Amino acid sequence: MAYLERAPALRMARHPTRLGPLLASLGVAILSGLIFAALAFRILNYDLRKDEQLYVPPIRLLETQEMYRDFFYNHTPGSAWLFYGLGKLTGSDHLLLTGRLGVLLGWVALIVVIGGISYALTQSRLASWCIVLLGVTNELFLTQPGMTATNNLLPLPFSLLGLGLFILGVRDERPRPLLYAGAGFFLSLAVCFKVSAVAFIPPVVIAAFLLPRALGIKERVLRVVTPLAIGGIVGGLPVLYYLATDRQRFLAHVLGYHTGPHVQYMRMPGMADDRAAMSLAGKLALAQEIWFSAGVAVALVALVTLVITALRDAPNVGTVTRRLSSGPISVVFGALVFSAVLSFVPTPGFPQYFGPPLVCIPLALAVVFASLGAEQRQQVTPILLAATAIALVIAAPRFGQYLGRVSHPGRWTVMRVHDAGVAIADRMAEAGAHGKVATLAPIYPLEGGLEVYPELSTGPFAYRTGDITPPALAAQYKMTSPTHIGALLASEPPAALLLGFAPGLEAPMRAFAEANGYAPAKDFVIEDRYGDAVLYLRPAQSGSPATP
């Protein structure tokens, strides 16, 4: 009888550690869920930015118009088609919400890719979790480049997946054609979202002719280079389509604008956007600020610790050399170098241009951790955990910045912008003003289901450079300019004008409104970080419009 009473206690004593790991796993799961929820809420509440006036409108424009031909769009087509497809899939009429959800999907992809590649290399769930958090909590990704509905974050998961698949293919010296084809596909697909993603292709192409080292030239070409090339062609089909069907117009938008009028405009006195670096010194300062920010520095310290641990116990110099020149490490180093160098090429330089090298950090952490023995892993795991905790503490204020709005959906940025668009439509209907809205902030009227001028449908970017764009290049754009906007509005008078976010650029539009009797709507103002916009309504009885 006494034995039976002691039996449960004996069974619990034999398995004293089962409850600890279970509680730890549950704690990690809860913490991960809270972090992701805070991230999603931050994306939905981050202030509307000027760049989104370019990236969000295609969600509606692509329903009836053709990109590049019917409206200006100075990037490769990936993000526009992603946002448009998401809008069709959900049926939502909230344009900014749709675009931000597209970026949230990009975050999901980035987290899954970092975690998946890390686990495939390390076979450690804990290490992979730490690597994910160290990879995504840097300051750059938690500010405008990673929060707004643009193409800045979207190519990164595809680039990282391409690099990761190639590394998995070469790490054990066995040819893996499917992995190489996948690597080529995703590396090219990333370029369909942003041209700068091309930085990750050269190091992989070079490595394909060198790795795996055990293969002969003929076998390497057949089983490594060829699958990589085929995958690359398939992944690049969206860009190849536009190059084949309208090459001159496509290149004029994607390359001609950025290397011509955009640079010229930014060099004009007082015209450079916030944080635009025009000189090499300015770009170096921007790179230092981003690449060595607090969160990134923590991840780099963890990486250096892992490297020192990996090399510390090497028996001789030859072993050190082999470890430093291994296939996976060489690929990561090449990707880091190429992406870092390309970050300095565009002028002006913006913070988002310095983002691609940051995805090499989690990949490097996974590759180095995978090279460690069991004892070495035990030594560095506490360091990884400590670094992860510090990174989370650093990122905590950003994760919590908008939590006060959780219970007030009407105050969420994506909702406020949509409601402002609906309010514009209501005011115009009350005033009997039917027709197009002239504005450099087209998201607002488009959110209300209103029409905008094709020449202004993707924001101020083509408009502000219109007067300095060479005629041959301007012929490829659907655009107008401060000099010609008056004639455009006179030929097709707007039902309303929404003005106030860019007073200097809007001056000719305001002059047109005042000259033709457009009156500001009473008690109607739209506020955002760029100013307060007023809605000018067309007079009920208007004769022939005057051109100021």
N, C-alpha and C positions, 0 to 999 in steps of 0.2 A: 504493500500500500504506500509506503513512504517513497518507494522508487517511482510509482506512478505519479505521485505529487511532484517529484523533482524532475520528471521527464521533460515537461515544457521548458523549464529553466535550463536544462541541459541542452535542449535543441537550440535555444536562443544563444547560449554561450558558444555553441559550435559555429554559429554564423553571426558574429558580432558586428561585422562590417557591412552587411547588406543595406541596412537603413541609412548609413552615412552617404554612400554613393548615390542612393536614390534621392535623398533630400538635396544633395548637391546638384544633381541633374535637374531636379524640379526647380531649384533656385535659379540655375542658369537659364532654363526655359522661360521662367517668369520675367527675369531681367531682360532677356532678349526680346520678349514680347513687348515689354514696356518701352524699350529703346526704339523698336520699330514703330510702335504707335506714336511716340513723340516725334520721330522722323517724319512720318506721314503727315501728322498734324502741322509740323513746321512747313512742309512743302505747300500745304493747302492755305497757309496763312502768310507766307512770305510776300512782301510788298510787290506789286506789279512793277515790272521793269520795262524800260524802253525797248530792249531787244525783243520782248514778247510781242510787240506790235508787228514784228516781221514773222515770227514763227507760228503764232496762234491763228491769224486770219485764214490760212489755207484750209483749216478744218471746214470752213464754209465755202471758201472760194473754189476749191477743187470739185465741188458739186456740179458746177456749170462752166468752169474755166480751165484752161490748160496752163500748167506751171511754165514759167519763163516767157511763154508767148503772150499770155493774157495778163499776167501780173509779175512784178519784179520779185525775184527771190535769189539772193546772192550766195546760196549754199547748195551742196548736193542734196538730193531730194528725200533722203531717208526719213528725217524727222517729220517733214510735212506729210508724207504718206502714212507714217505711223500714227500721228495725231488724227489725221482724217479717218483712217481705218478704225481707230478706237472710237471716234465720234459716231461712225456708222454702226459699229457693233453695239454701243450702249444706247444709241438713239437720243443722247443728251443734247439739249440746246444750250448748255452751259459751256461755252468755248474754253475759257481759261481753266475751268475745272477739268475738262477733258485733256487739255495739254499738260496740266500738272499731274494728272493721273498717269499720263504717258511717261513722265519723268519718274514717278514713283515705281512704275514697272521697270524702268531702267535701273533703279536702286535695287529692286528685288533681284534682277538679273545679275547685277554686280555682286551682291551678297552671296547669291547661290554659286556663282562662278568662283569667287575667291574661296568659299568654303569647300566646294567640290574639288577644285584643283589641289587645294591644300591637303584635303583628306586623302586624295589619290596618291599624293607624294609622301605624306607623313604617316598615314594610317592612325592618326591620333585625333580624336574628336575635340579634346581640350585644346590642343595646340591650334587646330583649325579654327576654333571659336575665337581664340585670342588673335589669330592672324586676321580674321575678318574684321574685328573691332579696331585693331591697329591700322587696318587699311582704309576704313571708311570714316573714321572720326577726325580726320584732318580738317583744318579750318576752311580750306578752299572748297571742299565738297559740301560743307555745311553752310556756305554762303551762296551768292548769286549763281555761280556756275553749276552748282548741284541742286538748287532749289527752284529755279525758274523753268518755264516751258520753253527751253531752247535745245540746241543740239550739243551742248557742251559735255554733259555726262553720258549721253546715250551711246556714243561709240566705244566707251571705255570697257564695258563688259565683253563686247565682241572682240576687241583687241586682246584683252586679257585671256579670253577663252582660246583664241588662236595661238597665242604664245604658250599657254598651258598645254594644249593638245600636242603642239610640236615638241615641247619638253618631255611629255610623257612618251612620245614616240622615240626619242633618241636616248633616253636615260639608260636603257639596258642593252643598247647596241643591237637590238633586233629591229628589222624594218617593219614598220606598221603603216602600210599605205592608207588605211582608212583614217588614222589619226592625222596623217599629213594632209589628206584631202580636206578633212574638217578644219585643220589649221588654216589652210589657204582660203577656204570658204569664209570663215569668220573674220579673218584679217581684211579681206576685201569688202565684206559686208560693213565693217566699221567705217571704211572710206565712204560708203554710200550715205553715212550720216554726217561725216565731217572730213574734209580733205586732209587735215593734219594727222589723221589716223594712219596715213601712208607711212609715217615715221617707223612703224613697227614692222613693215614689210621687208625693207632691205636687210636687217640683221637675220631674219629668218631665211630669206633667199640665199644669203651668203652661207649660213649654217647648213642649208640643205645640200650644198656641194662639198661639205666637209664632214658631216655627221650622218649616221653613225660611222665612226672611223673604221670599223671592221669591214665595211662594204667596199667592193671594187667600183670603178667608175661606171661601168655599164649597169650594174645592179643598182647603184645609187640613183642614176638618172631614171631608171624604170620604176623603182619602188619608193623613191623619195621625191625627186624633183618633179616628175610627171604628175603624180597625184596632187602635190602641192599646187602646181600650175592649173590643173583642171578645177580643183576646188576654188582657186582664186578667180578663175574666169566665171564660174557659176555664181559665186558670191558678189561679183562686181557687175552682174547683168543690169541692175537698175541704172548704174552710171553708163554702162556701155550702150544701153538703149538710147539715152539722150544724146550720147556722142554719135550714134549712128543716124538718128532721125533729125537732129537739129544741132549739129556740132558747133557751129559758129555762135549761135545764140546761147547755148549752154556754157561754153567757155567764156563768153562775154560776161555772163552773170557771175560765174563761180570764180574765175581768175581775173578777168579784165577789170571788174569793179574794184577788187581788193588791191590790185597792183597799180591802178590808175587814179580815178577821181577820189576814191576813199582816202588814199594816202595824201593826195594834194589838199583835200579839204581839211584833214587833221593837222596839216602843217600851217594852215592859215591862222593868224593870230587870234587867240581866244576861242578857237573852234574845237580843240581837242576834248574828247569826252573825259569823264572822271577816270583816273587811274590809267590813262593811256600813256605808255612809255614810248617816246619818239626817238630816243638815242640809245646807244648800246649801254651807256652808264645807267640810264633809266631802267632798261630791261634787266640789267644785272641786279639793281636794287630790288626790282619787283621779284625776280627769281629768288633772291636771298630771303625776302619776306615770306614767300610761299613755301619754298623747299626746306626752310629751317624754322618754320613756325613751331609753336610749342608741341602740338600734337604730332607733327612729322618728326620733330627732334626725338620725342619719346620712342617712336617706332624705329628710328635710326639707331638709337642707343641699344635697343633690344637686338637689332640686326648685328651691330658690331659685337655685342656680347656673344651671340651665336657663332659668328665667324671666328672669334678668338678661341672659343671653346672647341670648335671643330679643328683648329690648327694646333692647339696647345699640346695635344697628345700624339701628334704625328711623330712616327719614329725617326724620320729623316727628312732632308730637304726635298728629296724626290717625291715623297708622299705629299708634302705641302704643295709642290708644283702641280702634281696631278689633281689634287683637290681643287686648286684655284683655277685650273684650266679644264675642268670637266665640262661635258657638253651642256647640261642644264645651266650651270653658272655662266658659261660663255654666252649663251643665248640671252639670259637675263641682263648681263652686263652690256651686250650689244644693243638690246632694246632700250636700256637706260641711256646710253650714250647718244644713239640716234634721236630719240625723242627729246632729250635735253637740248641737243644742238638745234633741232628744228624749232624748238620753242622760241629761239632768238631770231628766226628768219622773218616773220611778219613784222611789218611796221604800219601802224603803231602796235606795240605789244600790250596785251590785256591780260589780266590774271588768269583767265581760262586757258590761255595758250600754254601755261606752265603746269597744267594739270596732268597730261599724259605720263610724264615720268613718275608720278606718284603711284601709279598702279604697278610699277615694278617693285615697290617695296614689299607688299604682301607676297608677291611671287618669289622674291629673294628670300624672305623669311621662311617660306615653305621649302624651298630648295635646300637651304642650309640646314634647317631642322631635320630634313629627311636624310641628310648625310651623317647625322649624329648616331652614336651607339646608344644602347639602352641606359648605361650609366650616365653618359653625357646629357641625355634627355632629362633624366631626373634632376640633374644639376641646374639646367636652364629653365625648366618649367616654372619654378617660383619666380624667376625673373620675367618670363613672359606674362605671368599673371599680374605681377606688380606693375609692369608697363601698361597692361590693359586697364588696370584700375586707374592709373594716373591719366591715361588718355580719356577715359570716361569722365573723370572729374573735370578735366579741361573742357570737354565738350558739353558738360551738363548745362551750363547757362544757355547755350544755344538750343539744346533739346527742350528746355523748359520755357523758352522765351514767350511763346504764345499760348501756354496752357491755360491762362486766365480766360481764354475765349471758348474753351471746350463746351461749356453749357450755353453758349450764345452763337448758334450757327449763323445768324444774320450778320454777325461781325466778322466772319471768316472772309479773307480776302477774295477767294473765288466766288463767294456769294455776293459780296458787296459790288464787285465789278459787274456781275450779271445783273443785279438789281439796278445798277446805274444805267445799263443799256436799256432795260425795260422801261425805266423812268423816262429816258429820252424818247422812246417810241410813244409812250403815253402822252407826254407833253406835245409832241408833234401832232398826234391824232386830235388832241383837244383843240389845237390851233388850226386844224385843217391843213397842215403842211405835209404834203405827200411828195416823196421823191428822195433824192440822194442827200447824204450828209457829207459835207466837206470837213475833213479833220485830219490831223497827223497822228491821231490816236484811234485807229479804226476798230480796235477791239470793242470799244464801248458801243457804237451803233450796231456793229455786227452781233453783239450779245443781245440786242433788242430786236433782231431780225430785220434790220434796216439795210438799205443799199448804201454803198460807198463808191467813190470814183475809183475805177481801176488803177488810175495813175497814183492814187494815194492809199491803195488798199493794203499795203504792207508797211505802212509807217513812213517816217521821215527820211529814210536812208537814201533812196534814189532822189527824192525831192531836194534834199539839202545839197546834193552834189550836181544837180541838173544843169546849173549854169556854167560849170567847169568841166563837164563831160564832153569829150571830143565827139563831133557829130557822127562819125562812123560807129562809135560805141553806143551813143545815145539811140541810134536807129535800132539797136537790138533790145532796148528796154521799153516797157510800157511805163512812161514817166512824164512828169512835168517838172517845173522849177519855180522858184520865187518870181522870176521874171515873167513866166508864161502862165502862172496860175490864174491871174485875173482874166485873161482871154478864155481859158478853159471854163471858168465859172460863168462868164458872160454867155458863152455858147450853150451852156446847159445849166441854168441857174439851180443852185442847191435848194432843197427844202429847208435846210438848216446848216449851221456851221457850229462845230464844237471847238472852241479855242481857249487857250490859256495855259497849256502845258509847255509850249515852246514859243514865247512871245516874239523873239527875234525872227524866227523862221515863219511865224504865222502873220507877220505884219501885213503882207500883201492881201492875205485872206481877210484880215480884220478891216483893212481899208475897203475891200469890196463890199463887205457887209454894211459898213457905215454909209458908203456911197449909195447903196441900194435900199436903204430903209429897213434892214434887218434889225429886229429889236431883241435885246437879251430877255430870256424867259425869267419872269419874276420868281424870286426865292428858289432859284435852281442853280446849284453849284456842285460840281464833282471834284472831290479832293483826292489827290494822290501825292506821291513823293516829288512830283515834278511841278506841282502848282495847283491852282484852282481854275477849273475850266468852266466857261459860261456857254450856254446854248443860245445861239442867235437864230431866231425864227423868221422865216420869210413873211413879209407883210401880206395881208389877205388880198389886197389888190396891188399888183406890181406891173409896171410897164416894162419897156425894154431895159434890161440891166445895163448899168454903166460900168465901163472898165476903167478902174482907177489907174 
